Amino acid sequence: MAPLPAQNTFPILFLLFTIFALSKAELHAHYYDQTCPQLDKIISETVLTASIHDPKVPARILRMFFHDCFIRGCDASVLLDSTATNQAEKDGPPNISVRSFYVIDEAKAKLELACPGVVSCADILALLARDVVAMSGGPYWKVLKGRKDGRVSKASDTANLPAPTLNVGQLIQSFAKRGLGVKDMVTLSGGHTLGFSHCSSFEARLHNFSSVHDTDPRLNTEFALDLKNKCPKPNNNQNAGQFLDSTASVFDNDYYKQLLAGKGVFSSDQSLVGDYRTRWIVEAFARDQSLFFKEFAASMLKLGNLRGSDNGEVRLNCRVVN
């Protein structure tokens, strides 16, 4: 084959570079500046109103974002409803307790009026997650935008979400598969500063824990008694449970202080104190809230960069593919 004339190589190389750049189009903060300038205002007003009516909304939205990004990247696959032929992520066991999907529906409906067919559901969820943290007293960061919505959602994939029973080694492995390091894992676990857990997620620590101990010995004794009172055996109250730190509606570093006091609700949370790879980070965040806030914003940006499929779309209704 004859070599290409020199004058033709530059346009071809430029074209190849452009195609590659477009296939991996980067997210950026100003993605909707021209096409939907009202975006941030609509999102923040929607979630503020929802949270006034239901104080559980911030914790639920933050958890929803984690559960979305952890499965197929941040592609809003957690928002899709099951169909006659497919059980979707939201109906997988770990997601049965994920709530407040109506907040996304409301934001999407308003955005479809303001700028039809422009803003992806994945970007809406990323913005809502940032806003619930900021309005609960936590850090604010510039969300990078330009995600597309995925077309696949399988309940079976939710088995890959980190369970509240994992140890540090398993948690590190789970986060590493998604390109997130040890510090990201400990930092993002701090999202539990907003939140509540039902007894089913931690009662194994309270009754017949092992052949030697009835209760997990890592638990603070008084705290363990309190949890046992809330979650007796048998437990007939399906709504019974415990807040994940003592200031559960405020985004702060109290979660880390609680871990150091033996008051981590989940076994996975408490394990962060007992391992040399993670304990120093817990201690640093317990000491310095501004350090935790800075690292949380950075780790949320990394989490938000986990990419979904390259052939995504902008859904017109977040619950169904177009």
ZADO-1210 file (C-alpha; in nm, 4 decimals, padded with zeros to 6 digits):
<atoms>
<atom x="00.0000" y="00.0000" z="00.0000" code="MET" pos="1"/>
<atom x="00.1437" y="00.3380" z="-00.1023" code="ALA" pos="2"/>
<atom x="00.2268" y="00.5788" z="00.1825" code="PRO" pos="3"/>
<atom x="-00.0132" y="00.8665" z="00.2351" code="LEU" pos="4"/>
<atom x="00.1011" y="01.2003" z="00.0945" code="PRO" pos="5"/>
<atom x="00.2357" y="01.4139" z="00.3799" code="ALA" pos="6"/>
<atom x="-00.0248" y="01.6881" z="00.3340" code="GLN" pos="7"/>
<atom x="-00.3089" y="01.4397" z="00.4014" code="ASN" pos="8"/>
<atom x="-00.1874" y="01.2953" z="00.7310" code="THR" pos="9"/>
<atom x="-00.2708" y="01.5918" z="00.9505" code="PHE" pos="10"/>
<atom x="-00.6465" y="01.6025" z="00.8690" code="PRO" pos="11"/>
<atom x="-00.6733" y="01.2239" z="00.9220" code="ILE" pos="12"/>
<atom x="-00.4893" y="01.2348" z="01.2552" code="LEU" pos="13"/>
<atom x="-00.7006" y="01.5302" z="01.3604" code="PHE" pos="14"/>
<atom x="-01.0183" y="01.3434" z="01.2656" code="LEU" pos="15"/>
<atom x="-00.9119" y="01.0328" z="01.4612" code="LEU" pos="16"/>
<atom x="-00.8275" y="01.2462" z="01.7633" code="PHE" pos="17"/>
<atom x="-01.1654" y="01.4220" z="01.7441" code="THR" pos="18"/>
<atom x="-01.3566" y="01.0924" z="01.7189" code="ILE" pos="19"/>
<atom x="-01.1685" y="00.9543" z="02.0209" code="PHE" pos="20"/>
<atom x="-01.2285" y="01.2738" z="02.2195" code="ALA" pos="21"/>
<atom x="-01.6009" y="01.2640" z="02.1428" code="LEU" pos="22"/>
<atom x="-01.6329" y="00.8958" z="02.2344" code="SER" pos="23"/>
<atom x="-01.4951" y="00.9740" z="02.5811" code="LYS" pos="24"/>
<atom x="-01.6499" y="01.3195" z="02.6101" code="ALA" pos="25"/>
<atom x="-01.5507" y="01.4654" z="02.9441" code="GLU" pos="26"/>
<atom x="-01.8034" y="01.5857" z="03.1980" code="LEU" pos="27"/>
<atom x="-01.7797" y="01.9557" z="03.2767" code="HIS" pos="28"/>
<atom x="-01.9363" y="02.2077" z="03.5129" code="ALA" pos="29"/>
<atom x="-02.0841" y="02.4341" z="03.2416" code="HIS" pos="30"/>
<atom x="-02.2448" y="02.1629" z="03.0285" code="TYR" pos="31"/>
<atom x="-02.5968" y="02.3132" z="03.0462" code="TYR" pos="32"/>
<atom x="-02.5086" y="02.6838" z="03.0760" code="ASP" pos="33"/>
<atom x="-02.6542" y="02.7611" z="02.7319" code="GLN" pos="34"/>
<atom x="-02.9146" y="02.4860" z="02.6934" code="THR" pos="35"/>
<atom x="-03.0746" y="02.4958" z="03.0420" code="CYS" pos="36"/>
<atom x="-02.9566" y="02.7951" z="03.2482" code="PRO" pos="37"/>
<atom x="-03.2342" y="02.7459" z="03.5104" code="GLN" pos="38"/>
<atom x="-03.1106" y="02.3934" z="03.5959" code="LEU" pos="39"/>
<atom x="-02.9441" y="02.4583" z="03.9344" code="ASP" pos="40"/>
<atom x="-03.2292" y="02.6774" z="04.0585" code="LYS" pos="41"/>
<atom x="-03.4961" y="02.4193" z="03.9655" code="ILE" pos="42"/>
<atom x="-03.3033" y="02.1351" z="04.1318" code="ILE" pos="43"/>
<atom x="-03.2341" y="02.3194" z="04.4588" code="SER" pos="44"/>
<atom x="-03.5917" y="02.4507" z="04.4937" code="GLU" pos="45"/>
<atom x="-03.7373" y="02.1042" z="04.4285" code="THR" pos="46"/>
<atom x="-03.5238" y="01.9232" z="04.6852" code="VAL" pos="47"/>
<atom x="-03.5576" y="02.1958" z="04.9477" code="LEU" pos="48"/>
<atom x="-03.9385" y="02.1814" z="04.9272" code="THR" pos="49"/>
<atom x="-03.9362" y="01.7997" z="04.9391" code="ALA" pos="50"/>
<atom x="-03.7061" y="01.7983" z="05.2431" code="SER" pos="51"/>
<atom x="-03.9255" y="02.0429" z="05.4339" code="ILE" pos="52"/>
<atom x="-04.2183" y="01.8024" z="05.3880" code="HIS" pos="53"/>
<atom x="-04.0083" y="01.4906" z="05.4581" code="ASP" pos="54"/>
<atom x="-03.6821" y="01.5258" z="05.6581" code="PRO" pos="55"/>
<atom x="-03.5717" y="01.1786" z="05.5411" code="LYS" pos="56"/>
<atom x="-03.5265" y="01.3007" z="05.1811" code="VAL" pos="57"/>
<atom x="-03.1585" y="01.4125" z="05.2074" code="PRO" pos="58"/>
<atom x="-03.0338" y="01.0766" z="05.3395" code="ALA" pos="59"/>
<atom x="-03.2419" y="00.8883" z="05.0844" code="ARG" pos="60"/>
<atom x="-03.1205" y="01.0900" z="04.7847" code="ILE" pos="61"/>
<atom x="-02.7549" y="01.0573" z="04.8889" code="LEU" pos="62"/>
<atom x="-02.7930" y="00.6804" z="04.9272" code="ARG" pos="63"/>
<atom x="-02.9716" y="00.6585" z="04.5916" code="MET" pos="64"/>
<atom x="-02.6769" y="00.8310" z="04.4209" code="PHE" pos="65"/>
<atom x="-02.4262" y="00.5861" z="04.5765" code="PHE" pos="66"/>
<atom x="-02.6383" y="00.2889" z="04.4786" code="HIS" pos="67"/>
<atom x="-02.6730" y="00.4188" z="04.1234" code="ASP" pos="68"/>
<atom x="-02.3039" y="00.4914" z="04.0618" code="CYS" pos="69"/>
<atom x="-02.1814" y="00.1674" z="04.2202" code="PHE" pos="70"/>
<atom x="-02.3596" y="-00.0625" z="03.9753" code="ILE" pos="71"/>
<atom x="-02.3078" y="00.0553" z="03.6161" code="ARG" pos="72"/>
<atom x="-02.1526" y="00.3936" z="03.6746" code="GLY" pos="73"/>
<atom x="-02.3683" y="00.7041" z="03.7285" code="CYS" pos="74"/>
<atom x="-02.6272" y="00.6341" z="03.4578" code="ASP" pos="75"/>
<atom x="-02.9611" y="00.6600" z="03.6464" code="ALA" pos="76"/>
<atom x="-03.0169" y="00.2834" z="03.6087" code="SER" pos="77"/>
<atom x="-03.1426" y="00.2793" z="03.9701" code="VAL" pos="78"/>
<atom x="-03.4368" y="00.4985" z="03.8620" code="LEU" pos="79"/>
<atom x="-03.5775" y="00.2578" z="03.6019" code="LEU" pos="80"/>
<atom x="-03.8951" y="00.0698" z="03.6939" code="ASP" pos="81"/>
<atom x="-03.9213" y="-00.3061" z="03.6577" code="SER" pos="82"/>
<atom x="-04.1138" y="-00.4377" z="03.3578" code="THR" pos="83"/>
<atom x="-04.2999" y="-00.7613" z="03.2849" code="ALA" pos="84"/>
<atom x="-03.9782" y="-00.9094" z="03.1435" code="THR" pos="85"/>
<atom x="-03.7133" y="-00.7480" z="03.3673" code="ASN" pos="86"/>
<atom x="-03.6673" y="-00.6926" z="03.7400" code="GLN" pos="87"/>
<atom x="-03.4837" y="-00.3617" z="03.7735" code="ALA" pos="88"/>
<atom x="-03.2188" y="-00.2499" z="04.0269" code="GLU" pos="89"/>
<atom x="-03.4688" y="-00.0679" z="04.2461" code="LYS" pos="90"/>
<atom x="-03.6347" y="-00.4045" z="04.3209" code="ASP" pos="91"/>
<atom x="-03.3093" y="-00.5810" z="04.4171" code="GLY" pos="92"/>
<atom x="-03.2861" y="-00.6688" z="04.7916" code="PRO" pos="93"/>
<atom x="-03.0451" y="-00.3857" z="04.8954" code="PRO" pos="94"/>
<atom x="-03.2614" y="-00.1267" z="04.7149" code="ASN" pos="95"/>
<atom x="-03.6037" y="-00.2210" z="04.8509" code="ILE" pos="96"/>
<atom x="-03.5499" y="00.0444" z="05.1197" code="SER" pos="97"/>
<atom x="-03.4310" y="00.3129" z="04.8725" code="VAL" pos="98"/>
<atom x="-03.7089" y="00.5743" z="04.8701" code="ARG" pos="99"/>
<atom x="-03.8069" y="00.9230" z="04.7517" code="SER" pos="100"/>
<atom x="-03.7941" y="00.8562" z="04.3756" code="PHE" pos="101"/>
<atom x="-04.0757" y="01.1121" z="04.3483" code="TYR" pos="102"/>
<atom x="-03.8204" y="01.3919" z="04.4096" code="VAL" pos="103"/>
<atom x="-03.6434" y="01.2978" z="04.0851" code="ILE" pos="104"/>
<atom x="-03.9798" y="01.2746" z="03.9068" code="ASP" pos="105"/>
<atom x="-04.0716" y="01.6270" z="04.0218" code="GLU" pos="106"/>
<atom x="-03.7371" y="01.7767" z="03.9211" code="ALA" pos="107"/>
<atom x="-03.7517" y="01.6042" z="03.5822" code="LYS" pos="108"/>
<atom x="-04.1086" y="01.7248" z="03.5146" code="ALA" pos="109"/>
<atom x="-04.0090" y="02.0864" z="03.5859" code="LYS" pos="110"/>
<atom x="-03.6972" y="02.0574" z="03.3700" code="LEU" pos="111"/>
<atom x="-03.8951" y="01.9080" z="03.0809" code="GLU" pos="112"/>
<atom x="-04.1106" y="02.2230" z="03.0873" code="LEU" pos="113"/>
<atom x="-03.8107" y="02.4571" z="03.1098" code="ALA" pos="114"/>
<atom x="-03.5763" y="02.2830" z="02.8640" code="CYS" pos="115"/>
<atom x="-03.7351" y="01.9753" z="02.7039" code="PRO" pos="116"/>
<atom x="-03.5188" y="01.6709" z="02.6311" code="GLY" pos="117"/>
<atom x="-03.1979" y="01.8350" z="02.7520" code="VAL" pos="118"/>
<atom x="-03.1038" y="01.7278" z="03.1077" code="VAL" pos="119"/>
<atom x="-03.0302" y="01.3617" z="03.1775" code="SER" pos="120"/>
<atom x="-03.1769" y="01.1852" z="03.4819" code="CYS" pos="121"/>
<atom x="-02.8214" y="01.0853" z="03.5795" code="ALA" pos="122"/>
<atom x="-02.7201" y="01.4529" z="03.6011" code="ASP" pos="123"/>
<atom x="-03.0365" y="01.5362" z="03.7980" code="ILE" pos="124"/>
<atom x="-02.9460" y="01.2704" z="04.0574" code="LEU" pos="125"/>
<atom x="-02.5843" y="01.3942" z="04.0806" code="ALA" pos="126"/>
<atom x="-02.7028" y="01.7526" z="04.1390" code="LEU" pos="127"/>
<atom x="-02.9628" y="01.6453" z="04.3954" code="LEU" pos="128"/>
<atom x="-02.6951" y="01.4503" z="04.5874" code="ALA" pos="129"/>
<atom x="-02.4727" y="01.7598" z="04.6048" code="ARG" pos="130"/>
<atom x="-02.7638" y="01.9814" z="04.7147" code="ASP" pos="131"/>
<atom x="-02.8850" y="01.7514" z="04.9949" code="VAL" pos="132"/>
<atom x="-02.5321" y="01.7454" z="05.1401" code="VAL" pos="133"/>
<atom x="-02.4918" y="02.1242" z="05.1171" code="ALA" pos="134"/>
<atom x="-02.8344" y="02.2059" z="05.2631" code="MET" pos="135"/>
<atom x="-02.7701" y="01.9662" z="05.5532" code="SER" pos="136"/>
<atom x="-02.4612" y="02.1664" z="05.6520" code="GLY" pos="137"/>
<atom x="-02.2033" y="01.9811" z="05.4443" code="GLY" pos="138"/>
<atom x="-01.9686" y="02.0932" z="05.1657" code="PRO" pos="139"/>
<atom x="-02.0728" y="02.2304" z="04.8256" code="TYR" pos="140"/>
<atom x="-01.8912" y="02.1369" z="04.5047" code="TRP" pos="141"/>
<atom x="-01.9261" y="02.2069" z="04.1345" code="LYS" pos="142"/>
<atom x="-02.0971" y="01.9015" z="03.9872" code="VAL" pos="143"/>
<atom x="-01.9511" y="01.7985" z="03.6528" code="LEU" pos="144"/>
<atom x="-02.2338" y="01.7332" z="03.4056" code="LYS" pos="145"/>
<atom x="-02.2936" y="01.5645" z="03.0728" code="GLY" pos="146"/>
<atom x="-02.3829" y="01.2092" z="03.1836" code="ARG" pos="147"/>
<atom x="-02.6173" y="01.0021" z="02.9721" code="LYS" pos="148"/>
<atom x="-02.8905" y="00.7709" z="03.1002" code="ASP" pos="149"/>
<atom x="-02.8359" y="00.3969" z="03.0669" code="GLY" pos="150"/>
<atom x="-03.0870" y="00.1585" z="02.9152" code="ARG" pos="151"/>
<atom x="-03.0062" y="-00.1474" z="03.1315" code="VAL" pos="152"/>
<atom x="-03.1083" y="-00.2114" z="03.4932" code="SER" pos="153"/>
<atom x="-03.0940" y="-00.5560" z="03.6553" code="LYS" pos="154"/>
<atom x="-03.1943" y="-00.6402" z="04.0134" code="ALA" pos="155"/>
<atom x="-02.9304" y="-00.9168" z="04.0215" code="SER" pos="156"/>
<atom x="-02.6526" y="-00.6543" z="03.9881" code="ASP" pos="157"/>
<atom x="-02.7377" y="-00.5115" z="04.3316" code="THR" pos="158"/>
<atom x="-02.5543" y="-00.8098" z="04.4857" code="ALA" pos="159"/>
<atom x="-02.2406" y="-00.6031" z="04.4048" code="ASN" pos="160"/>
<atom x="-02.3339" y="-00.3201" z="04.6448" code="LEU" pos="161"/>
<atom x="-02.1163" y="-00.3143" z="04.9603" code="PRO" pos="162"/>
<atom x="-02.3137" y="-00.4861" z="05.2380" code="ALA" pos="163"/>
<atom x="-02.3235" y="-00.3598" z="05.6004" code="PRO" pos="164"/>
<atom x="-02.1574" y="-00.6862" z="05.7086" code="THR" pos="165"/>
<atom x="-01.8345" y="-00.6493" z="05.5038" code="LEU" pos="166"/>
<atom x="-01.4933" y="-00.6214" z="05.6685" code="ASN" pos="167"/>
<atom x="-01.2287" y="-00.3649" z="05.5719" code="VAL" pos="168"/>
<atom x="-01.0532" y="-00.5939" z="05.3231" code="GLY" pos="169"/>
<atom x="-01.3798" y="-00.6635" z="05.1422" code="GLN" pos="170"/>
<atom x="-01.4739" y="-00.2945" z="05.1415" code="LEU" pos="171"/>
<atom x="-01.1350" y="-00.1947" z="04.9987" code="ILE" pos="172"/>
<atom x="-01.1758" y="-00.4567" z="04.7247" code="GLN" pos="173"/>
<atom x="-01.5302" y="-00.3451" z="04.6421" code="SER" pos="174"/>
<atom x="-01.4302" y="00.0212" z="04.6066" code="PHE" pos="175"/>
<atom x="-01.1064" y="-00.0626" z="04.4200" code="ALA" pos="176"/>
<atom x="-01.3093" y="-00.2353" z="04.1464" code="LYS" pos="177"/>
<atom x="-01.4600" y="00.1068" z="04.0813" code="ARG" pos="178"/>
<atom x="-01.1288" y="00.2914" z="04.0828" code="GLY" pos="179"/>
<atom x="-01.1815" y="00.4299" z="04.4343" code="LEU" pos="180"/>
<atom x="-00.9009" y="00.4104" z="04.6906" code="GLY" pos="181"/>
<atom x="-00.8948" y="00.3388" z="05.0643" code="VAL" pos="182"/>
<atom x="-00.9315" y="00.7059" z="05.1528" code="LYS" pos="183"/>
<atom x="-01.2294" y="00.7418" z="04.9157" code="ASP" pos="184"/>
<atom x="-01.3927" y="00.4421" z="05.0836" code="MET" pos="185"/>
<atom x="-01.3555" y="00.5807" z="05.4377" code="VAL" pos="186"/>
<atom x="-01.4598" y="00.9272" z="05.3172" code="THR" pos="187"/>
<atom x="-01.7710" y="00.8131" z="05.1311" code="LEU" pos="188"/>
<atom x="-01.8696" y="00.5942" z="05.4273" code="SER" pos="189"/>
<atom x="-01.9050" y="00.9285" z="05.6057" code="GLY" pos="190"/>
<atom x="-02.2226" y="00.9793" z="05.4021" code="GLY" pos="191"/>
<atom x="-02.3761" y="00.7681" z="05.6813" code="HIS" pos="192"/>
<atom x="-02.3748" y="01.0885" z="05.8874" code="THR" pos="193"/>
<atom x="-02.7152" y="01.1365" z="05.7235" code="LEU" pos="194"/>
<atom x="-02.9203" y="00.8271" z="05.7694" code="GLY" pos="195"/>
<atom x="-03.1216" y="00.5658" z="05.9494" code="PHE" pos="196"/>
<atom x="-03.1033" y="00.1879" z="05.9390" code="SER" pos="197"/>
<atom x="-03.3685" y="-00.0722" z="06.0085" code="HIS" pos="198"/>
<atom x="-03.2835" y="-00.3448" z="06.2605" code="CYS" pos="199"/>
<atom x="-03.2441" y="-00.6096" z="05.9894" code="SER" pos="200"/>
<atom x="-02.9144" y="-00.4517" z="05.8750" code="SER" pos="201"/>
<atom x="-02.7387" y="-00.4813" z="06.2123" code="PHE" pos="202"/>
<atom x="-02.9344" y="-00.7143" z="06.4458" code="GLU" pos="203"/>
<atom x="-02.6860" y="-00.9996" z="06.3834" code="ALA" pos="204"/>
<atom x="-02.4461" y="-00.7949" z="06.6011" code="ARG" pos="205"/>
<atom x="-02.6902" y="-00.7924" z="06.8914" code="LEU" pos="206"/>
<atom x="-02.8076" y="-01.1525" z="06.9376" code="HIS" pos="207"/>
<atom x="-02.6040" y="-01.4787" z="06.9176" code="ASN" pos="208"/>
<atom x="-02.3145" y="-01.2879" z="06.7607" code="PHE" pos="209"/>
<atom x="-02.0679" y="-01.5767" z="06.7996" code="SER" pos="210"/>
<atom x="-02.0089" y="-01.8904" z="07.0042" code="SER" pos="211"/>
<atom x="-01.8164" y="-01.6749" z="07.2547" code="VAL" pos="212"/>
<atom x="-02.0099" y="-01.3458" z="07.2538" code="HIS" pos="213"/>
<atom x="-02.3851" y="-01.2879" z="07.2455" code="ASP" pos="214"/>
<atom x="-02.3170" y="-00.9263" z="07.1337" code="THR" pos="215"/>
<atom x="-02.0438" y="-00.7931" z="06.9042" code="ASP" pos="216"/>
<atom x="-01.7664" y="-00.7026" z="07.1569" code="PRO" pos="217"/>
<atom x="-01.6656" y="-00.3997" z="06.9480" code="ARG" pos="218"/>
<atom x="-01.9936" y="-00.2300" z="07.0445" code="LEU" pos="219"/>
<atom x="-01.9981" y="00.0194" z="07.3315" code="ASN" pos="220"/>
<atom x="-02.1822" y="-00.1630" z="07.6151" code="THR" pos="221"/>
<atom x="-02.4466" y="00.1041" z="07.6798" code="GLU" pos="222"/>
<atom x="-02.5010" y="00.1543" z="07.3088" code="PHE" pos="223"/>
<atom x="-02.5454" y="-00.2215" z="07.2600" code="ALA" pos="224"/>
<atom x="-02.8155" y="-00.2275" z="07.5309" code="LEU" pos="225"/>
<atom x="-02.9916" y="00.0649" z="07.3676" code="ASP" pos="226"/>
<atom x="-02.9871" y="-00.1140" z="07.0293" code="LEU" pos="227"/>
<atom x="-03.1168" y="-00.4357" z="07.1875" code="LYS" pos="228"/>
<atom x="-03.4104" y="-00.2432" z="07.3364" code="ASN" pos="229"/>
<atom x="-03.4909" y="-00.0962" z="06.9937" code="LYS" pos="230"/>
<atom x="-03.4401" y="-00.4281" z="06.8129" code="CYS" pos="231"/>
<atom x="-03.5585" y="-00.7072" z="07.0458" code="PRO" pos="232"/>
<atom x="-03.5681" y="-01.0687" z="06.9376" code="LYS" pos="233"/>
<atom x="-03.8166" y="-01.1436" z="06.7948" code="PRO" pos="234"/>
<atom x="-03.8735" y="-00.7964" z="06.6509" code="ASN" pos="235"/>
<atom x="-04.2343" y="-00.7352" z="06.5442" code="ASN" pos="236"/>
<atom x="-04.1848" y="-00.3694" z="06.4502" code="ASN" pos="237"/>
<atom x="-04.0757" y="-00.3458" z="06.0858" code="GLN" pos="238"/>
<atom x="-03.9994" y="00.0269" z="06.1238" code="ASN" pos="239"/>
<atom x="-03.7681" y="-00.0109" z="06.4239" code="ALA" pos="240"/>
<atom x="-03.4046" y="00.0880" z="06.3837" code="GLY" pos="241"/>
<atom x="-03.1346" y="00.3382" z="06.4671" code="GLN" pos="242"/>
<atom x="-02.9932" y="00.6639" z="06.3281" code="PHE" pos="243"/>
<atom x="-02.6392" y="00.6164" z="06.1985" code="LEU" pos="244"/>
<atom x="-02.4965" y="00.8982" z="06.4073" code="ASP" pos="245"/>
<atom x="-02.6215" y="01.1208" z="06.6880" code="SER" pos="246"/>
<atom x="-02.6874" y="01.4231" z="06.4609" code="THR" pos="247"/>
<atom x="-02.8566" y="01.2326" z="06.1792" code="ALA" pos="248"/>
<atom x="-03.0131" y="01.5297" z="05.9991" code="SER" pos="249"/>
<atom x="-02.6876" y="01.7313" z="05.9976" code="VAL" pos="250"/>
<atom x="-02.3982" y="01.6572" z="05.7639" code="PHE" pos="251"/>
<atom x="-02.0967" y="01.6691" z="05.9984" code="ASP" pos="252"/>
<atom x="-01.8068" y="01.4554" z="06.1262" code="ASN" pos="253"/>
<atom x="-02.0012" y="01.3063" z="06.4187" code="ASP" pos="254"/>
<atom x="-02.0135" y="00.9680" z="06.2404" code="TYR" pos="255"/>
<atom x="-01.6358" y="00.9309" z="06.2843" code="TYR" pos="256"/>
<atom x="-01.6491" y="01.0332" z="06.6505" code="LYS" pos="257"/>
<atom x="-01.9177" y="00.7692" z="06.7066" code="GLN" pos="258"/>
<atom x="-01.6993" y="00.4996" z="06.5459" code="LEU" pos="259"/>
<atom x="-01.4108" y="00.5817" z="06.7817" code="LEU" pos="260"/>
<atom x="-01.6539" y="00.5507" z="07.0750" code="ALA" pos="261"/>
<atom x="-01.7661" y="00.2027" z="06.9644" code="GLY" pos="262"/>
<atom x="-02.1013" y="00.3301" z="06.8415" code="LYS" pos="263"/>
<atom x="-02.0895" y="00.2339" z="06.4748" code="GLY" pos="264"/>
<atom x="-02.4280" y="00.0864" z="06.3844" code="VAL" pos="265"/>
<atom x="-02.3085" y="-00.1303" z="06.0943" code="PHE" pos="266"/>
<atom x="-02.0390" y="-00.3918" z="06.1350" code="SER" pos="267"/>
<atom x="-01.8781" y="-00.2502" z="05.8172" code="SER" pos="268"/>
<atom x="-01.8619" y="00.0974" z="05.9717" code="ASP" pos="269"/>
<atom x="-01.7165" y="-00.0228" z="06.3026" code="GLN" pos="270"/>
<atom x="-01.4539" y="-00.2297" z="06.1191" code="SER" pos="271"/>
<atom x="-01.2942" y="00.0955" z="05.9919" code="LEU" pos="272"/>
<atom x="-01.1603" y="00.1583" z="06.3438" code="VAL" pos="273"/>
<atom x="-01.0064" y="-00.1856" z="06.3882" code="GLY" pos="274"/>
<atom x="-00.7806" y="-00.1864" z="06.0817" code="ASP" pos="275"/>
<atom x="-00.4504" y="00.0034" z="06.0543" code="TYR" pos="276"/>
<atom x="-00.5254" y="00.0925" z="05.6890" code="ARG" pos="277"/>
<atom x="-00.8340" y="00.2922" z="05.7810" code="THR" pos="278"/>
<atom x="-00.8169" y="00.3878" z="06.1485" code="ARG" pos="279"/>
<atom x="-00.5825" y="00.6844" z="06.0915" code="TRP" pos="280"/>
<atom x="-00.8290" y="00.8332" z="05.8399" code="ILE" pos="281"/>
<atom x="-01.1207" y="00.7919" z="06.0835" code="VAL" pos="282"/>
<atom x="-00.9133" y="00.9665" z="06.3533" code="GLU" pos="283"/>
<atom x="-00.8151" y="01.2502" z="06.1180" code="ALA" pos="284"/>
<atom x="-01.1781" y="01.3149" z="06.0169" code="PHE" pos="285"/>
<atom x="-01.3017" y="01.2929" z="06.3781" code="ALA" pos="286"/>
<atom x="-01.0459" y="01.5606" z="06.4669" code="ARG" pos="287"/>
<atom x="-01.0939" y="01.7908" z="06.1697" code="ASP" pos="288"/>
<atom x="-01.4372" y="01.8399" z="06.0120" code="GLN" pos="289"/>
<atom x="-01.3094" y="02.0776" z="05.7427" code="SER" pos="290"/>
<atom x="-01.0646" y="01.8091" z="05.6264" code="LEU" pos="291"/>
<atom x="-01.3526" y="01.5603" z="05.6017" code="PHE" pos="292"/>
<atom x="-01.5606" y="01.8101" z="05.4022" code="PHE" pos="293"/>
<atom x="-01.2738" y="01.8767" z="05.1588" code="LYS" pos="294"/>
<atom x="-01.2113" y="01.5045" z="05.1050" code="GLU" pos="295"/>
<atom x="-01.5839" y="01.4264" z="05.0771" code="PHE" pos="296"/>
<atom x="-01.6305" y="01.6779" z="04.7952" code="ALA" pos="297"/>
<atom x="-01.3262" y="01.5318" z="04.6148" code="ALA" pos="298"/>
<atom x="-01.4448" y="01.1713" z="04.6557" code="SER" pos="299"/>
<atom x="-01.7979" y="01.2593" z="04.5417" code="MET" pos="300"/>
<atom x="-01.6492" y="01.4051" z="04.2225" code="LEU" pos="301"/>
<atom x="-01.4551" y="01.0799" z="04.1690" code="LYS" pos="302"/>
<atom x="-01.7667" y="00.8717" z="04.2374" code="LEU" pos="303"/>
<atom x="-01.9686" y="01.0929" z="04.0026" code="GLY" pos="304"/>
<atom x="-01.7128" y="01.0333" z="03.7274" code="ASN" pos="305"/>
<atom x="-01.7854" y="00.6585" z="03.7156" code="LEU" pos="306"/>
<atom x="-01.9160" y="00.6250" z="03.3633" code="ARG" pos="307"/>
<atom x="-02.2173" y="00.4355" z="03.2402" code="GLY" pos="308"/>
<atom x="-02.2548" y="00.2976" z="02.8892" code="SER" pos="309"/>
<atom x="-02.1297" y="00.5015" z="02.5936" code="ASP" pos="310"/>
<atom x="-02.4588" y="00.4625" z="02.4049" code="ASN" pos="311"/>
<atom x="-02.6816" y="00.6305" z="02.6626" code="GLY" pos="312"/>
<atom x="-02.9706" y="00.8691" z="02.6078" code="GLU" pos="313"/>
<atom x="-03.1529" y="01.1545" z="02.7790" code="VAL" pos="314"/>
<atom x="-03.4664" y="00.9905" z="02.9176" code="ARG" pos="315"/>
<atom x="-03.7883" y="01.1913" z="02.8943" code="LEU" pos="316"/>
<atom x="-03.9252" y="01.0013" z="03.1944" code="ASN" pos="317"/>
<atom x="-03.6641" y="00.8825" z="03.4446" code="CYS" pos="318"/>
<atom x="-03.8568" y="00.5605" z="03.5139" code="ARG" pos="319"/>
<atom x="-03.8591" y="00.4236" z="03.1574" code="VAL" pos="320"/>
<atom x="-03.6204" y="00.4107" z="02.8633" code="VAL" pos="321"/>
<atom x="-03.7198" y="00.6228" z="02.5636" code="ASN" pos="322"/>
</atoms>
